Amino acid sequence: MKCRFKLNDVVTRMGDDEQVVIGVGDLGDMIEVRCTKPDHMGVFQIGYTECNLERRYELVKEEAT
């Protein structure tokens, strides 16, 4: 299985948080992320890291400049 994300991609899990991909599992189903922008509910704080299923995340779309 190929992972949808690559290292340094910015992803979101809650919709208003931002996390950078810092690792991709060998099978492509798990990613490790570090929070760079906390969510409004306080679940994720800056610097928080976790490993989780890649399907729980969406790529953050960059705003056009």
C-alpha positions as CSV (number, residue, x, y, z in Angstrom):
1,M,0.0,0.0,0.0
2,K,1.3,3.4,-0.9
3,C,0.9,6.3,1.6
4,R,-0.9,9.4,0.3
5,F,1.5,11.6,2.1
6,K,5.2,12.2,2.1
7,L,7.6,13.7,4.6
8,N,7.0,17.4,5.4
9,D,3.4,17.4,4.1
10,V,1.1,19.4,6.2
11,V,-2.0,17.5,7.2
12,T,-5.0,17.9,9.5
13,R,-7.0,15.6,11.6
14,M,-9.6,17.8,13.2
15,G,-9.9,20.3,10.4
16,D,-8.5,23.4,12.1
17,D,-5.2,21.9,13.3
18,E,-2.0,21.5,11.2
19,Q,0.5,18.7,11.6
20,V,3.6,18.0,9.7
21,V,4.4,14.5,8.6
22,I,7.7,13.4,10.2
23,G,7.6,9.7,9.4
24,V,5.9,7.2,7.2
25,G,5.5,3.5,8.2
26,D,7.0,0.7,6.0
27,L,3.6,-0.5,4.9
28,G,2.3,3.1,4.2
29,D,-0.7,2.8,6.5
30,M,0.8,4.6,9.4
31,I,2.3,8.1,9.7
32,E,4.0,10.0,12.5
33,V,3.1,13.7,12.8
34,R,4.1,16.7,14.8
35,C,1.6,19.5,15.6
36,T,2.5,22.9,14.3
37,K,-0.9,24.6,14.8
38,P,-3.3,23.5,17.7
39,D,-7.0,22.8,17.2
40,H,-9.8,24.8,18.8
41,M,-10.7,22.0,21.2
42,G,-7.1,21.7,22.7
43,V,-6.6,18.1,21.7
44,F,-3.4,18.9,19.9
45,Q,-0.8,21.3,21.1
46,I,2.3,22.6,19.3
47,G,5.1,20.0,19.5
48,Y,2.7,17.1,20.2
49,T,3.7,14.0,18.2
50,E,1.7,10.8,17.5
51,C,1.7,7.8,15.2
52,N,-1.7,7.1,13.7
53,L,-3.5,5.6,10.6
54,E,-2.9,7.8,7.6
55,R,-6.6,7.5,6.6
56,R,-7.5,9.7,9.6
57,Y,-5.7,12.7,8.1
58,E,-6.4,15.0,5.1
59,L,-3.8,17.1,3.3
60,V,-4.0,20.8,4.1
61,K,-4.7,22.9,1.0
62,E,-2.4,25.8,0.7
63,E,-4.1,29.1,0.0
64,A,-3.3,30.7,-3.3
65,T,-1.2,33.9,-3.0
